[in-house]
Amino acid sequence: MNQRRSVSLESKKHLTNSTFRTTQLSTPKQDLNTYKPFSPSKEAKLQLFRKIFHVKPTKTSTVMNFYDVDTVTPVVCQSAQLDKYDFPNWLKGRTDFTKLRKSKYFDYHLKVFSICEQDPFKRSEELKEVVANYLAKLDFFRLMPMQMLKQISGRLFAKSYEENEIICNKGDKGDCMFVIFDGFVEVIGKNKKLGPKNIIGRNALDNDQPRNATLKSIGSSHLLILNRIDYVTILNNIMKSESVKQEQFIRSLQLFAHFSEEKLKKFCNALQGKYLTPNENLYSAGDLVDHLYIVKHGILAKTVVMDLEDQNRWPINQKKWMSQTITRTLSFNIEYKAGSLVGYYDILDSEFDSDRKRNETIDAKTDCFLLFISKSQFFHVFQQTDLQYFHNYHVQNNPLTFEQLVKSTRQKESEQKQKVQIVTDAIYSHLRQYSFDYNTLKIKEKKYDQVKQNQVNASKEFNSQYKIIRRDKHLKILTSQYE
């Protein structure tokens, strides 16, 4: 009896010392995804203990003491899907939770802008990663490595503009690039309206030329701004850190397989990087020949425009012909993909001509990353004897000059016209063999109509006779039955 009582007391003692897991809801900082409920086996054991010893389960406190939105410590959300999390209805109905959910500390999209409002030197790596993930989805930033995006995220700053406020004036110094985060911007004088995720003034990151248009805010707008000095510093640091990769890429090109290790090393050290957005111009006809470009990622396109003349002739009497000349403009693109050299042949021809200008226009067809070297550094690395390799490369990959290309296109079009004319003549010749005189054709048509009408009349006569025969036969059958 004593033994049984001691066991019972020990069991009760063990139960009173046990702690029950409860859900803490006193602070919004708690990560809802880290809560792990009891397994079914443990929950069943607890229910069994409660039945035996009549222990009431501990009640969970429903009091939620939310911090004030303005004083809450920012917590970095690593996933942009947090705003799509399906919270319980009792939590959604609370006004303090609704206020928190609309704050910049909860909304992933607003968090990007709020981070860029902070002091650049106080941004943590987690905050930079949030902004970097946003930039990675935009044109111009899409091809950048994450390391570079994080560094840019640490230098971006945010600025808001009121309705009709001027962002920049035409002629102002271009020393920064704008990313429209929210709102709309009007390009005055060009009847153009730009919205979120559009990039304005990208050329300001490459040179300090003045602005070519005035920008005005349409309503309230919020912009992210990147200064040129910050961008150039970051890009140069990335180029140095990835110099080994750039050198491996250059060595993989067939053109540079002929040069020595020392010369290639010197060439790679002089290379710089350049990012382009789709439809952005690399250089135009009439620009000075200043750089040689190598496509590493993306596609560049050269638009070739040529005028072709066609002459139409037709007789106006037995001895005279009237002629008319029609000029047609044709345009097509020549693409330069990864590994292609662009603009180098102009450099080869302009070694002793500093005022030589481009005779073609090159645009980016997609997001592009280019390696380039200046004209002076190119001739500092390669000697006169090395230029023959570049000439041979140009002949193999661009066998036709512009004049030869126009001549070849005209010749192909002329051959195509001759083929079409031969087919047309053959068709007309074949039709003439089976052509009829108009009167003969009318007689044949009338004869055919008469034959068709005779068939219709014969069919009607047959149907009427058939009905008479059927009726007579039916009457005979009925008469025989009654007789």
C-alpha positions as CSV (number, residue, x, y, z in Angstrom):
1,M,0.0,0.0,0.0
2,N,2.8,2.4,0.9
3,Q,4.7,1.4,-2.2
4,R,1.7,2.1,-4.4
5,R,1.2,5.5,-2.7
6,S,4.8,6.4,-3.3
7,V,4.6,5.7,-7.0
8,S,1.5,7.8,-7.2
9,L,3.2,10.7,-5.5
10,E,6.2,10.4,-7.7
11,S,3.9,10.5,-10.8
12,K,2.2,13.6,-9.5
13,K,5.5,15.2,-8.7
14,H,6.7,14.5,-12.1
15,L,3.6,16.0,-13.6
16,T,3.7,19.2,-11.6
17,N,7.4,19.8,-12.5
18,S,6.7,19.3,-16.2
19,T,6.4,22.4,-18.4
20,F,3.8,22.8,-21.1
21,R,4.8,24.5,-24.4
22,T,2.8,27.7,-25.1
23,T,2.8,30.1,-28.0
24,Q,4.3,33.5,-27.1
25,L,2.4,36.3,-28.9
26,S,3.7,39.3,-27.0
27,T,5.9,40.7,-29.7
28,P,5.7,41.1,-33.5
29,K,9.4,40.2,-33.7
30,Q,8.7,36.5,-33.2
31,D,9.2,34.5,-36.4
32,L,6.0,32.6,-37.0
33,N,7.8,30.1,-39.1
34,T,10.0,28.8,-36.2
35,Y,7.1,27.6,-34.1
36,K,7.1,23.8,-33.9
37,P,3.9,22.2,-32.3
38,F,3.9,19.0,-30.4
39,S,3.9,15.8,-32.3
40,P,0.7,13.7,-32.3
41,S,2.3,11.1,-29.9
42,K,3.4,13.7,-27.3
43,E,0.0,15.5,-27.5
44,A,-1.8,12.1,-26.9
45,K,0.4,11.5,-23.8
46,L,-0.4,14.9,-22.4
47,Q,-4.1,14.4,-22.8
48,L,-3.9,11.0,-21.0
49,F,-2.1,12.6,-18.0
50,R,-4.7,15.3,-17.8
51,K,-7.5,12.7,-17.7
52,I,-5.8,10.6,-15.0
53,F,-4.8,13.5,-12.7
54,H,-7.6,16.0,-13.7
55,V,-5.1,18.6,-14.6
56,K,-6.5,21.6,-16.6
57,P,-4.4,22.7,-19.6
58,T,-2.5,25.9,-19.3
59,K,-4.3,28.8,-21.0
60,T,-2.4,30.7,-23.6
61,S,-2.3,34.4,-23.1
62,T,-4.2,36.3,-25.9
63,V,-2.9,39.7,-24.9
64,M,-0.7,41.0,-27.7
65,N,1.4,44.0,-26.8
66,F,2.5,45.3,-30.2
67,Y,5.4,47.8,-30.3
68,D,4.7,51.1,-31.8
69,V,5.4,51.1,-35.5
70,D,7.7,54.1,-35.3
71,T,9.9,52.5,-32.6
72,V,10.1,48.9,-33.7
73,T,13.5,47.6,-34.6
74,P,13.7,46.8,-38.4
75,V,14.0,43.1,-39.1
76,V,15.2,42.1,-42.6
77,C,12.9,39.8,-44.5
78,Q,14.8,37.4,-46.7
79,S,11.8,36.5,-48.8
80,A,9.6,38.8,-50.9
81,Q,6.7,36.4,-50.3
82,L,6.1,37.4,-46.7
83,D,3.4,39.8,-47.7
84,K,1.5,36.8,-49.3
85,Y,1.6,34.8,-46.0
86,D,-1.9,33.8,-45.0
87,F,-2.2,35.1,-41.4
88,P,-5.1,33.9,-39.2
89,N,-8.4,35.9,-39.4
90,W,-8.3,36.9,-35.7
91,L,-4.9,38.5,-36.4
92,K,-5.9,40.2,-39.6
93,G,-8.8,41.9,-37.8
94,R,-6.6,43.8,-35.3
95,T,-6.1,47.4,-36.1
96,D,-2.6,47.5,-34.6
97,F,-1.6,44.5,-36.8
98,T,-3.1,46.2,-39.9
99,K,-1.0,49.3,-39.2
100,L,2.1,47.2,-38.8
101,R,1.5,45.4,-42.0
102,K,1.3,48.6,-44.0
103,S,4.5,49.9,-42.6
104,K,7.9,50.0,-44.4
105,Y,9.2,47.4,-42.0
106,F,6.7,44.8,-43.1
107,D,6.2,45.5,-46.8
108,Y,9.1,44.0,-48.8
109,H,8.7,46.5,-51.7
110,L,8.7,49.6,-49.4
111,K,11.7,48.2,-47.5
112,V,13.9,48.7,-50.5
113,F,13.2,52.4,-50.6
114,S,13.5,52.8,-46.8
115,I,16.9,51.1,-46.9
116,C,18.2,53.5,-49.5
117,E,17.0,56.4,-47.2
118,Q,19.4,55.3,-44.5
119,D,23.0,56.3,-44.1
120,P,25.1,54.3,-46.6
121,F,27.7,53.5,-44.0
122,K,25.1,52.1,-41.6
123,R,23.6,49.5,-43.9
124,S,24.2,45.9,-43.0
125,E,24.9,43.1,-45.5
126,E,21.4,41.8,-45.0
127,L,19.9,45.2,-46.0
128,K,22.2,45.4,-49.0
129,E,21.1,42.0,-50.1
130,V,17.4,43.1,-50.1
131,V,18.2,46.0,-52.4
132,A,20.5,43.8,-54.6
133,N,17.7,41.3,-55.2
134,Y,15.5,44.2,-56.4
135,L,18.1,45.6,-58.7
136,A,18.8,42.1,-60.2
137,K,15.4,42.2,-61.9
138,L,16.0,45.5,-63.7
139,D,17.6,46.2,-67.1
140,F,21.2,47.3,-66.9
141,F,21.7,45.5,-63.5
142,R,20.6,42.1,-64.8
143,L,24.1,40.9,-65.9
144,M,26.0,42.2,-62.9
145,P,27.4,39.7,-60.3
146,M,25.8,39.7,-56.9
147,Q,29.0,41.1,-55.3
148,M,28.7,44.2,-57.5
149,L,25.0,44.6,-56.9
150,K,25.6,44.6,-53.1
151,Q,28.2,47.3,-53.4
152,I,25.9,49.4,-55.5
153,S,23.1,48.8,-53.0
154,G,25.4,50.3,-50.4
155,R,25.8,53.5,-52.4
156,L,22.3,54.1,-53.8
157,F,20.3,56.8,-52.1
158,A,16.6,57.6,-52.3
159,K,14.9,60.9,-53.1
160,S,11.2,61.8,-53.4
161,Y,9.7,64.5,-55.7
162,E,6.4,66.4,-55.4
163,E,4.0,66.9,-58.3
164,N,5.4,69.0,-61.2
165,E,8.8,69.2,-59.4
166,I,11.8,69.4,-61.8
167,I,14.2,66.5,-61.3
168,C,16.9,67.9,-63.7
169,N,17.0,70.6,-66.4
170,K,18.4,70.3,-69.9
171,G,22.0,71.4,-69.9
172,D,22.7,70.4,-66.2
173,K,25.8,68.4,-65.5
174,G,25.1,64.7,-65.9
175,D,26.8,63.0,-62.9
176,C,24.2,60.4,-61.8
177,M,21.6,57.9,-63.0
178,F,18.0,57.7,-61.9
179,V,15.9,54.5,-61.3
180,I,12.2,55.2,-61.0
181,F,11.1,53.2,-57.9
182,D,7.5,54.5,-57.8
183,G,5.5,57.1,-59.7
184,F,5.9,58.6,-63.2
185,V,8.4,61.0,-64.8
186,E,7.8,63.1,-67.9
187,V,10.6,63.8,-70.4
188,I,9.8,67.4,-71.5
189,G,10.1,68.1,-75.2
190,K,10.0,64.4,-76.3
191,N,6.4,63.6,-75.3
192,K,7.6,60.7,-73.3
193,K,6.3,59.2,-70.0
194,L,8.4,56.8,-67.9
195,G,7.2,54.6,-65.1
196,P,8.5,52.3,-62.3
197,K,11.7,50.3,-63.0
198,N,12.7,52.6,-65.9
199,I,16.2,53.9,-65.9
200,I,17.0,57.5,-66.9
201,G,20.4,59.0,-67.7
202,R,22.4,55.9,-68.0
203,N,25.0,57.6,-70.1
204,A,25.9,59.9,-67.2
205,L,27.7,56.9,-65.6
206,D,30.2,56.8,-68.5
207,N,30.8,60.5,-69.2
208,D,30.0,63.9,-67.7
209,Q,28.1,65.3,-70.7
210,P,25.2,67.7,-69.9
211,R,21.6,66.5,-69.7
212,N,19.9,66.4,-73.1
213,A,16.3,66.8,-71.7
214,T,14.4,68.2,-68.7
215,L,12.7,65.7,-66.4
216,K,9.6,66.5,-64.4
217,S,7.7,64.5,-61.8
218,I,4.1,63.5,-62.7
219,G,2.4,63.5,-59.3
220,S,4.5,62.2,-56.4
221,S,7.4,60.1,-57.5
222,H,10.3,58.2,-55.7
223,L,13.6,57.7,-57.3
224,L,16.8,55.8,-56.6
225,I,20.0,57.6,-57.5
226,L,23.4,56.3,-58.4
227,N,26.4,58.7,-58.6
228,R,28.9,58.2,-61.4
229,I,31.9,58.3,-59.2
230,D,30.5,55.5,-57.0
231,Y,29.6,53.4,-60.1
232,V,33.0,53.8,-61.7
233,T,34.8,53.0,-58.4
234,I,32.7,49.8,-57.9
235,L,33.1,48.7,-61.6
236,N,36.9,49.1,-61.4
237,N,37.1,47.1,-58.2
238,I,35.0,44.3,-59.7
239,M,37.1,44.3,-62.9
240,K,40.2,43.8,-60.7
241,S,38.7,41.1,-58.6
242,E,37.5,39.2,-61.7
243,S,40.7,39.8,-63.8
244,V,41.4,36.1,-63.9
245,K,38.0,35.3,-65.4
246,Q,38.4,38.1,-68.0
247,E,41.8,36.8,-68.9
248,Q,40.5,33.2,-69.4
249,F,37.7,34.6,-71.7
250,I,40.2,36.5,-73.8
251,R,42.5,33.4,-74.1
252,S,39.5,31.4,-75.3
253,L,39.1,33.6,-78.4
254,Q,40.7,32.3,-81.5
255,L,42.1,35.7,-82.6
256,F,44.3,36.0,-79.4
257,A,45.7,32.5,-79.5
258,H,48.7,33.8,-81.7
259,F,50.0,36.3,-79.1
260,S,52.5,35.7,-76.3
261,E,51.6,35.4,-72.6
262,E,53.2,38.7,-71.8
263,K,51.3,40.6,-74.5
264,L,48.0,39.0,-73.5
265,K,48.6,39.9,-69.8
266,K,49.3,43.5,-70.8
267,F,46.2,43.6,-72.9
268,C,43.9,42.1,-70.2
269,N,45.2,44.6,-67.6
270,A,44.2,47.5,-69.9
271,L,40.6,46.2,-70.4
272,Q,37.7,48.0,-68.9
273,G,34.0,47.0,-68.6
274,K,30.8,48.5,-69.9
275,Y,27.1,47.5,-69.3
276,L,24.4,48.4,-71.8
277,T,20.6,48.2,-71.7
278,P,18.5,47.0,-74.6
279,N,18.2,49.4,-77.5
280,E,21.0,51.6,-76.0
281,N,23.4,53.0,-78.5
282,L,27.1,52.0,-78.3
283,Y,28.3,54.5,-81.0
284,S,26.8,56.1,-84.1
285,A,28.1,57.0,-87.6
286,G,30.1,60.2,-87.3
287,D,31.5,59.5,-83.8
288,L,35.2,59.5,-83.3
289,V,37.1,56.2,-83.4
290,D,38.2,55.8,-79.8
291,H,37.7,52.2,-78.5
292,L,37.8,48.6,-79.5
293,Y,35.0,46.5,-78.0
294,I,34.6,42.7,-77.3
295,V,31.2,41.3,-76.5
296,K,31.3,39.1,-73.5
297,H,27.5,38.8,-72.8
298,G,24.5,39.8,-74.9
299,I,24.0,40.7,-78.5
300,L,24.9,43.9,-80.4
301,A,23.3,44.8,-83.7
302,K,24.4,46.9,-86.7
303,T,21.6,48.2,-88.9
304,V,22.6,48.3,-92.6
305,V,20.4,50.6,-94.7
306,M,20.6,50.6,-98.5
307,D,18.5,52.1,-101.4
308,L,17.6,49.9,-104.3
309,E,16.2,51.3,-107.5
310,D,13.5,49.5,-109.6
311,Q,12.4,50.6,-113.0
312,N,8.9,49.9,-114.4
313,R,8.2,50.1,-118.2
314,W,5.0,49.9,-120.1
315,P,4.0,50.7,-123.8
316,I,2.0,53.8,-124.5
317,N,1.8,53.1,-128.3
318,Q,3.4,50.9,-130.9
319,K,6.8,52.6,-130.7
320,K,7.1,54.4,-127.3
321,W,7.4,53.1,-123.8
322,M,6.8,55.0,-120.5
323,S,9.3,54.3,-117.7
324,Q,9.2,55.1,-113.9
325,T,12.0,54.6,-111.4
326,I,11.0,53.6,-107.9
327,T,13.5,53.7,-105.0
328,R,13.1,51.2,-102.1
329,T,14.9,51.4,-98.8
330,L,16.0,48.1,-97.3
331,S,17.3,47.7,-93.7
332,F,18.6,44.5,-92.0
333,N,20.6,43.8,-88.9
334,I,24.1,42.2,-88.6
335,E,24.4,40.7,-85.1
336,Y,27.5,40.5,-82.9
337,K,27.3,37.8,-80.2
338,A,29.6,36.7,-77.3
339,G,33.2,36.6,-78.5
340,S,32.8,39.1,-81.4
341,L,35.0,42.1,-81.8
342,V,33.3,45.4,-82.7
343,G,34.8,48.6,-84.0
344,Y,38.3,47.3,-84.3
345,Y,38.7,47.7,-88.1
346,D,38.1,51.4,-87.8
347,I,41.0,51.5,-85.3
348,L,43.3,49.6,-87.6
349,D,42.7,52.2,-90.4
350,S,42.9,55.2,-88.1
351,E,46.4,54.6,-86.6
352,F,47.7,57.8,-88.1
353,D,44.4,59.6,-88.4
354,S,43.2,60.9,-85.1
355,D,40.1,62.6,-86.6
356,R,38.8,59.4,-88.3
357,K,35.1,58.8,-87.6
358,R,32.8,55.8,-87.4
359,N,30.9,54.8,-90.6
360,E,28.4,52.5,-88.9
361,T,25.9,52.6,-86.0
362,I,25.9,49.8,-83.3
363,D,23.1,49.3,-80.8
364,A,22.5,46.8,-78.0
365,K,19.8,44.3,-78.9
366,T,19.7,42.8,-75.3
367,D,21.4,43.5,-72.0
368,C,25.1,43.5,-72.8
369,F,28.4,43.5,-71.0
370,L,31.4,44.6,-73.1
371,L,35.1,44.6,-72.5
372,F,36.9,47.5,-74.2
373,I,40.3,49.1,-74.6
374,S,41.1,52.6,-75.7
375,K,42.8,53.3,-79.1
376,S,46.0,54.6,-77.6
377,Q,46.4,51.6,-75.2
378,F,45.6,49.2,-78.1
379,F,48.6,50.5,-80.1
380,H,50.7,50.5,-77.0
381,V,50.2,46.7,-76.5
382,F,50.2,45.6,-80.2
383,Q,52.9,46.4,-82.7
384,Q,52.6,47.0,-86.4
385,T,53.5,43.3,-87.1
386,D,50.6,42.1,-84.9
387,L,47.9,44.0,-86.8
388,Q,48.0,41.5,-89.7
389,Y,46.2,39.0,-87.5
390,F,43.4,41.5,-86.9
391,H,43.2,42.2,-90.7
392,N,42.9,38.5,-91.4
393,Y,40.2,38.1,-88.7
394,H,38.2,40.9,-90.3
395,V,38.4,39.3,-93.8
396,Q,37.2,36.0,-92.4
397,N,34.3,37.3,-90.4
398,N,33.4,40.3,-92.5
399,P,34.4,39.4,-96.1
400,L,32.3,42.2,-97.7
401,T,32.7,46.0,-97.4
402,F,29.5,48.1,-97.3
403,E,29.8,48.8,-101.0
404,Q,30.3,45.1,-101.8
405,L,27.4,44.2,-99.5
406,V,25.1,46.6,-101.4
407,K,26.2,45.3,-104.8
408,S,25.7,41.7,-103.6
409,T,22.2,42.4,-102.3
410,R,21.2,44.1,-105.6
411,Q,22.6,41.2,-107.6
412,K,20.7,38.7,-105.5
413,E,17.5,40.7,-105.9
414,S,18.0,40.9,-109.6
415,E,18.4,37.1,-109.9
416,Q,15.3,36.6,-107.8
417,K,13.3,38.9,-110.1
418,Q,14.5,37.0,-113.2
419,K,13.4,33.7,-111.6
420,V,10.0,35.2,-110.9
421,Q,9.7,36.5,-114.4
422,I,10.6,33.1,-115.9
423,V,7.8,31.4,-113.8
424,T,5.3,34.1,-114.8
425,D,6.1,33.7,-118.5
426,A,5.7,30.0,-118.3
427,I,2.3,30.3,-116.6
428,Y,1.0,32.7,-119.3
429,S,2.4,30.5,-122.1
430,H,0.7,27.4,-120.6
431,L,-2.6,29.3,-120.3
432,R,-2.5,30.5,-124.0
433,Q,-2.4,26.8,-125.2
434,Y,-5.8,26.2,-123.6
435,S,-7.4,29.6,-124.3
436,F,-10.8,29.7,-126.3
437,D,-12.4,32.3,-128.5
438,Y,-15.1,34.3,-126.6
439,N,-17.9,33.3,-129.0
440,T,-16.8,29.7,-128.9
441,L,-16.8,29.8,-125.1
442,K,-20.3,31.3,-125.0
443,I,-21.6,28.6,-127.4
444,K,-20.1,25.9,-125.2
445,E,-21.6,27.5,-122.1
446,K,-25.1,27.6,-123.7
447,K,-24.8,24.0,-124.8
448,Y,-23.9,23.0,-121.3
449,D,-26.8,24.9,-119.8
450,Q,-29.2,23.1,-122.3
451,V,-27.9,19.7,-121.3
452,K,-28.3,20.5,-117.7
453,Q,-31.9,21.7,-118.2
454,N,-32.7,18.5,-120.2
455,Q,-31.5,16.5,-117.3
456,V,-33.7,18.4,-114.9
457,N,-36.7,17.9,-117.1
458,A,-36.0,14.2,-117.5
459,S,-35.8,13.8,-113.8
460,K,-39.1,15.5,-113.2
461,E,-40.8,13.4,-115.9
462,F,-39.4,10.2,-114.3
463,N,-40.7,11.2,-110.8
464,S,-44.2,11.9,-112.1
465,Q,-44.4,8.6,-114.0
466,Y,-43.0,6.7,-111.0
467,K,-45.8,8.1,-108.8
468,I,-48.5,7.1,-111.3
469,I,-47.2,3.5,-111.5
470,R,-47.0,3.2,-107.7
471,R,-50.6,4.5,-107.4
472,D,-51.9,2.1,-110.0
473,K,-50.2,-0.8,-108.4
474,H,-51.6,0.1,-105.0
475,L,-55.1,0.3,-106.4
476,K,-54.8,-3.2,-108.0
477,I,-53.7,-4.6,-104.7
478,L,-56.6,-3.2,-102.8
479,T,-59.1,-4.4,-105.5
480,S,-57.8,-7.9,-105.4
481,Q,-58.1,-8.0,-101.6
482,Y,-61.8,-7.0,-101.6
483,E,-62.8,-9.3,-104.5
